[in-house]
């Protein structure tokens, strides 16, 4: 058993969704309000939550060892967050950290090239106000980002929206609200 493996939950997806939904809705409310205040409308209002009982068992690796650390994922269009039922077995600050991180992806994916990244912080930008040349460059950069940048941006966008730090903790290096350690490079 890997240090990152979480034993299976006895909860079904339906039961896990009942536990996770209040957290999901609280984070969603924060993102919708921020997005409406910033853009006048909200794409994150469409984000829905589903459960997949094999999500965390399908992927992940740290140092060549299986790392069952994938408790949630966001669709590439930003409209769906899928969670493993084991997510609700994690500490509340970790469940919230993961959920907030996934909403960071949802906002990023739903508004391509609206966020730049200088390696440490998110830079707000409006493609509609860019020259054609700059907009094409911004979209190309956004589309061609590496996995580390995509993941770091999700954390930083979540921090901008919530005002809370997303850090990483434990042997699995899972997201947590208020954590002090930034996402390690090449963490998958």
N, C-alpha and C positions, 0 to 999 in steps of 0.2 A: 504494500500500500504506500503510495506517494505521500509525502508530507502535506501535499495540497489536496489530497482526496477528501471529499466530504462524504460520509456514508449516506446512502439513500434515505430519503425521507419516507415516512409511512403515509404521507399525505398524497392524495390524488391531485392532479392538475386543478380540478374544480375546487378542492379544498384550499390548495395553495393560492389560487387566485382570490379567494375570499379573504385570506390574510394579507396578500400583497396589494390588493386594490386600493385600500385607503392611503397607502404610501404613494402608489402610482398617481392617484388623483390629487394628492397634496403637491407633489412635484409638478404635475401637469398644470395645476392652477397657477403656480409660480411662473412657469415658462410662458403660459398663455398671456398672463398679465404683463410680463416684461416685453414680450413680443408685440403685443397690441400697443403698449406705450412707446415702443421704439419705432415700429413700422406702420402702426395704424390698423394692422390686421394680424391674424395669427394662423400659421400653418400647423403649429403644434396642437391646436385644439382638435385636430383630426387623429392624433396619435392614439392608437388603441393597444391594449395589452392582451397577449395570448400566452399560453403555457405549452411547453414541449417537454415531455418527461425524459427525453434523451439528449437534450441540448448540451449539458455540461460533460457528457461522456464522449462526445464526438470529436473534439478537437483540443488542441493545446499542448504545449511542450515547453518545459524549462530545463535547460541543460541536458537535453536528450531523454529526460524522464517524463512520463505522462504527467500532465498537470491539469487536474480537473478543476479549473478555475473559471470556466466559462458559464456563468450563471445567468447571463442575459445577453441579448444582441439586438441591434437595431437594423431594420431593413434599409436598403440603399436609397429608397425614396423618402425615408424618415417618417413613414406613416404607421409603422408597427414596431413594437418592442416585444420580443419573445423572451420569456423567462423559463428557467428550469424550476421545478417545484422545490428543489433544495435551497433556492434563494431565500425562502422564508425561514430556514433553519439558521441563517447567519445572524450575527448581532445586528440590532436595529441601525446603528450608524453605518454598517457595511451595506445592508440592504438599501438604505437611503443613498449612500455613496454610489452604488452600482446603478440604481434607478436614475439618479441625477446625471451621472456620466452618460447613460443611454439617451436621456433627453438632450444632452449636449450634442450627441450625434444627430438626433432627430432634427434639431434646429440647424445644424451645419448642413446636413443633407438636403433639408427642405429649402434652404436659401443658399444655393451654390455661389461661392466667391463673395459672400457678404462678410466673411471673416477672413482676415489675413492672420499670419502668425510670424512673430519675429524671433521665435525660438524660446521665448519665455512668456510672452503675453499675447492675447488676442488683439488684433487691430480691426476696428469696425471700418467697413468700407461699403459704398453703395455703387454697385455696377452700373446702375442707371445714370449715375452722374459722372461716369468715367468716359474718356475718349474711346472710340472704337478700338484703337490699338491697345490701350491699357486694359479695357474690358476683356479682350481676347487673351491677353497675357495673364490676367487674373484668373480667368476660367481655365486656362491651360495649367497654371500652377495648381489650382484647386483640384483639377482632375488627376494630375500626375503626382500628387503628394504620396510620400511613402507611408507605410502603416504607423510608424512612430509618430509622425506629424499628425495624422488623422486622430490617433488616440490622445495625444497631448492636447490637441485642439478641443476635443470633446470635454476634457477636464476643464480647460480654461474658459470655454464658453459657459459651462455649468457654473463656474465660479463667478463670472460676470453677471449671470442671471440671478444667482442665489445669494451672492455675497459671502459664500462659505467655501473654504478650501477643500478641494478633493485631493486627498493624500492616499497613500498605499500602506498596507499593514499586513502583518502575519506572514507565515511561510509561503502562502500563495500570492502575496502582494496584491490583495484585493482592494478596490476603491473603498474609501471610508470618508465620511463627512468630518472635516476638521483635522485630518491626518497631516503630519508634518513632512513625510517623505514623498517627494515627487515621483512620478511614474518612472521606473527604471527603463533605460534604453533597451530596445529589443524584447520587451515583455509582450507576450502574445496572449 
